[in-house]
């Protein structure tokens, strides 16, 4: 399960929101973004000079649109859009919802058709391709004249919103990996008389500990760790002291760097040697619902976005707690910075109003509100993480902030240098399951993943 799939348990479908009337202004909500047939074209884009804000016609209002991320845990975006509309009665704001997995495709097709919202969101993994094709307006000039508090934002998320040296968006969400946090079923450990792992546990100690509570015959497994994305494996590669992709984005290093190979072997042996994680056969023939809330897992690797939601799902079924990702035997504990940002369309006729709205959506207040109300993670502002309201929710937030401030190595999101994220991820997903489930010999599986992934990086920009 990917970060976003887990995040949207119970709320993955696009929301239909009623039309709301703001005080003096208006907010119109729709269930999805407008899409048109066609494909994106164009070459590398330079900074776009969008026209000045459109003046409201006599007795009329400025029209503005924003594409928000669908899902119940993202309702805070629509709440804050309404708040902003209330404070801007000269604007007629249309709020669209866009399903997370369709965001890149909808952005590119809407850009080609000229129907892209004034504001759209982009996850860092999809951001470079629309930016390269000219979808967004650079906002460096606005930031200089109206600083949204850039010094308060984690630098890696700013880098995730930058292309070719220009800033195209303000980050509104953040996590340091799909599997940066380990939630633990304390009852499972107590029943076996085993002390649970802690923040100080390293990767080998972690395996040793969960092996003591692993009980496949009773459908109890030590963990569910499985790198479903290539960038999830970057956390392993960096923990072992290397990276999954070279710094220039041209070389896939999964099976060419001995440290990466050692990390891959540890990951694979969770199932093939230690048998502490369920195999496909167990998932297919065993009881349905091998997941943390079901009580069948001693530990589950999650991102910070999902911790509180899982706690809600567990309720009073059993006692649980959370720790940080295990350290490497070398002392490293590494991560990547994942973020999404709100961007302004290069063709927006109201870019100044749009900038004001994305500042509002990317504020400290929005980040704290989203976490407290919808159990979304804090946004990438240090002040959000330091909020007393956040600290009260669970100690893991304060401890994770300490890790974020003192990383063991690089934290950039590992992107291919040619904008072909989706193709690279597809190659990874197709080739790694036989390897990680032990269906093919280790060396054979490593080579298959390496060859398929490098073939993608060798292609030119789309």
C-alpha positions, 0 to 999 in steps of 0.5 A: 500500500502506497502512502496515498492509498493508506492516507485515503482509507475510507475516503479515496473517492472524489468528494461532491460538495454543495454550493456555498455562499460566502459573506459577500463572495461566493464559493462554488464546489465541483466534484472533479476537475475539468478534463479534455482529450489531447496531449501535452506538447512543448519544450522546456519553459522559461519563467512565465510573465502572467498578466496582472490580476484581472480587475472585477467588472463593474458590479462583478467579481474576479473569477478564480479556480482551484483544484484541491486534493480529493479525500476526507483527510484533505477536507481542510483544503476546501475549508480553508478555500471557503475561509479565504473566499469569505475574506475576499468578497471580490472573488468568485472562487470555484473549488474542484476536487482532483483524485490524487492518482489522476493529478498528473494526467489531468494537469497535462491534458487540461493545460493542453486544452487551456482549461487548467485551474488558476491553481492546481496541486502537484506532488513532487514526483509529478511536478517536473514534467508539467513544469518543463512543459510550461504549465505553471507560472514562476512565483519568485517575483511574488515571493520577493515582494510578499514573503510567505515565510520561506525560512520557516519551510523545510528546504527540501520541499522548496527544492521539490517545488523548483524547476530549472532554478525557478520556484513554481509553487508553495508546498502544503504537505510533507512527509519523510517517507511512506515507511518512516514510522513504525506503528506497533501492536503492544499487545502482541509483544506483551503476549510473548513477553518480548520488549518492543523495538525503540527509536534506538533499534537498528535494522538487524535488531529490529528483525531479531525482535520481531522474529520472536513474536512472529507466528505465521501459523496463527496468522500473526506476522512481525511486519508488513514492510515492502518497498512498493515504490523505487523512492521508498527504497531510497530510504534503505539505500541512504541508510546503507550509505548510498542512493537509488538514483545518482545525483544527476538523475541518470544512473539507477544504482539498485544493482550497481552499488554494493551498499544498495545491494546489501540493503536490497538483500536485507529487505528481501530476506524479511520474507525469504529467510526470516519469514517475518512478513507475509508472502503472496500465498498468505495474502491470497489464501489466508484470512482477509485483512492482514493489516495493522488494525486487524491485529495480525501485525506486530509492526507496520511501516507507515508515514506520519500522515497515516499514524493518527488515522490508524489509531482511529481505526484501531480504537480500543482493540489493542494498545499501540505506539509508534517509533522511528524507522530503524537505524542502519547498523552504521548509525544512519537513519535516512529519509527523503522529503516528499511534498506536494505544492500548489502552483499557479497556471501560466495562463491565469488572468488573476495570478496575484489573487491566486498567489494570495490563496496559495499562501493561505493554503500553505500557512502554519494555521492550515497545517495545524488545522488539517492535522487536528481536524482531519488527522492529516500530517503537519505541512512543511513549516517548522512552526506547524510541527512545533505547535503545542496542538500537534505535540499533544496528539502523539509524542511521535510528532516531536520525536520525528521533528528532531530527526527532520532537523538532523538527517543522516544524509541527503533528503532530496526526493530521488527523481529521474533526470528526464521527467519520466517518473511514472514510467520508472515507477511502473518498471519498479512495480512490475519487476520488484515483486518477484524479487522481494517475494522470493519468486526468483533467485536474488541475483536474477531479480536484482538484474531484472529491476536494474535493467528495466529501470535504467532503460527508463532513465536512458530515454530523453524527456517526453 
